Amino acid sequence: MADAITKVAAPDEQHMLFLGLPIVFKPDTDPTTAVMGLLGGGGDGVAGADPRPATGVHFFMTYVLLAGMPQPAPPPFPMFQLPPVNPETKEPRHLLVVMSIYDADFGPYIGAFTADQGFAGELDKLLKIIDETGFIDPSDPTSAKGIIANGGTFQNPDAFVQLLMRYNWSDPTLPGSILGSTVNPPPNPKFFLGATFPGLTIAKLLNTTTGYPGASQLWPYPPVGITYAPSTKP
């Protein structure tokens, strides 16, 4: 009989990333399609292997709030706020929202991407559409332009982490937990992050001997095509 989990080590904790990035695109580009193509793929995995245990991503979501476009209903009011227009060109900026639930601390989680040249190259594409005008000097080594000018994400992983933290609305020190189960809750937390199975990491799920039975066959890497049944609107 298994014992109840009473302690979760830092590498096994789950955390949330919640970014709001100011982005721009060329006039003839559809931002939503471009972002989905950029963040929905890219990278050949860490050394050609399955990158999922290293990155530890459980779920992620992207959403583009387009400048000048009315918010879809419902809800009857905007949930996110657009960045101010570029103070130099007066051009509007879109808002890219990225949410991710991941394992371990923020550094190791992002490091699994920045340490791989394939993933880092895709992150450089993201940096090129980020418009930080008015927020940080472009000569700052942690700015999107500064990282690109100094060789890109692969050569500047710490600077990339600092850029993300500049726009991270989440608290990377707040672990996912079961309500009422935290013995040492943080003082004045910004939010509550619920976790149905605290400590159950992606690496544990995909472990070939002790993980979910047949995980590598059910959800292989690279992924196979999946047909999703249509959902019904309420």
N, C-alpha and C positions, 0 to 999 in steps of 0.2 A: 504494500500500500504506500502510495507516494505521500510525502509530507507537504504541508502547505508552504508556499513560498513566503518567507518572512524578511528577505533581504534581496535586493537587486543591485548588482555591481554596475558601476558607471558604463562599461562597454555594452551592457545588456539593456540599459534604459532606452526608452523611446522619447523623442522630442519632436517639436514642430518648427518648421521654417515657414514664415509667412511674409513674403516679399511684396513690396509695391514699387516697381521700377518705372522711371520715366523713360519712355522710348519714342523714337521717331522712325518713319519710313519714307521712302521716296513716294511721290504722289500716285504713281501708277501701281503701287504695291498694296495688296490686301493684308493688313497687319495680322488679322486673326489666322488666315491661312499660313502666312509666313512663320508666325510663332509656333503654330502646331507642327509645322514641318521641322522647325529648328529644335524644339524641345521634345518632340515625340520620337526622335531618333538620334542618330549621331554616335560616334565612338565605336570602336571595335571590341570593347571590353578590355579589361586589365590583362595584358599579355595574351590576348586572344581567348582568355578563359571567361567563364560566367562571372560578370561583374556584380551580380546581385548580392552575394554574401558580403562583399567588401563595401558596397555603397549602403546597404542596409535600408533601402527605401521600401516602405510598406505601401504607401499610396502617395500620389502627387496630383496636383490640379493646376491648370493654367487658365487664365481668363484675361481677355483684353478689353479694357474700357476705352472705347474710341472717342477721340475728341470730336465734338460737333454732332455726335449721334445721340438721339434720345435713348434713355434707359428703357430696356424692355420691361413690360409689366406682366405679372407682378414681380417684385413688390412695387408699391406706388411711389417709392422715393429711391434716390440713388443710394446704393450701399457703399460705394467707394467714391473718392473725390479725385478728379483729374489733377495732374500736376499743373502748375501755372505755365503760361506760355513761355517760350524761350525769350528771355529778356533782351537778347541781342537781335534775333531775327523776327521776333513777334509771332513765330510760327507755333501752332498748338502742339502739345505733346500728348501722347496716349499713355495709359497706365497699364502695365503688365503685372497682373497679380499671379504669384506662384505660391502654392501651398504644398508642403511635403511633410509626411510623418516618417521619421528615420530613426535608426538605431545609433547608440553611442553618443559621444559629445560632438559638438559642431565641427571642430577641427578634423577629427578622423573621418567624419561623414563627407565633408567637402574635399578632404585630401584624397579620398578614393577616386574622385573625378579629376582633380587637378594634377595628380601624379601620373595619369594616363594621357599620352599625347593625343590620342584620338578624341577623348572627351574634352581635353583642354582646348583643342582646336575648335570644337563646337561652342565652347564657352566664349572663345574669342569672337565668334560670330555674334553672340549675344551682346558682348561688350560694345561692338561696333554700332548697335542700334540704341544704346543707352545714351540719353542726352542729359548730362549733369550741369549744363550751363546755369550758373547762378547758385548752384549748391556746393560746388567744390572747384578749386582752381584746377584747370586741366593739366598743369605741371605737377600736381600732387601725385606721387607714385601710387597712391591707392585709388586714383580716379580711373574711370574706364579708359580714357585717352592715355593716361600715364602708364597703365598696364600694357596696353597695346604698343606704345612707343618704346617700352623697355623690354620687348620681346614676347609679350603675351602671357597668358595665364600659366602655362607650363613652367615658365621661368620666374613667375612672380606669384606663387600660391598664397603666401601670407597677405599680400596686397589684395588679392582677389577676395580672401576671407573678410578683410576689413571693408571692402566695397559692399559685400553682401550685408554685413552687419549694419552698415549705414542705412539700409532700407528694410531691415528686418523688424517687423512689428511684433514679432513673437519674442519669447524669452527662452534662449537656448539652454538655460540652467533649470528650467521647470520640466521635470520628467512626467511622462504619462503615468497615471495611477488610477486605482479604483477609489471612488468617492468614499471618504471616511476611513481609508486604510493607511494613510500616510502617518507614520509615527513622528517624523521630523518635517512637518510642512514648512515651506519657505514663508517668511514674513511678508504680508501684503502682496500676494501673487497677483499678476496682471489678469490671469484667467485660470480656468481649470481645464487640464488636458486629460481626458478620460482614456483609459487603456483597459480593454477587456482581459488581456493576458499580459500583464507586466512581466518583462524579462524574456518574452518569447520573440527572439530576434529572427531576422530573415536568414541569417547564417544557421541558426538552429533548425529552422523549418526545412532548409534545403540540405541539411546534413545527410549524406547518403546512407549512414548506418543508424542514426538515432533520430532523424528528422521525420517529416511527414512521409508516410509510405508512398513510394512511387513518385515523389515530387519531381524528380528530374525527367520522368517520362510524361507526367501530366502537364507540366509547365516547362518544356525544354528551353534551352538557350542555344542559339538564337530562337526566338519564338516562332511557332507555326501559325498559320492563318486560323482565326477563330470566328465563327458565325455567331453573332449575338442576337437573341430573340428580341423583337421589338417590344418596347415597354408601352403601357397604356396610360394615357393622361388621366388624372383623377377628374 
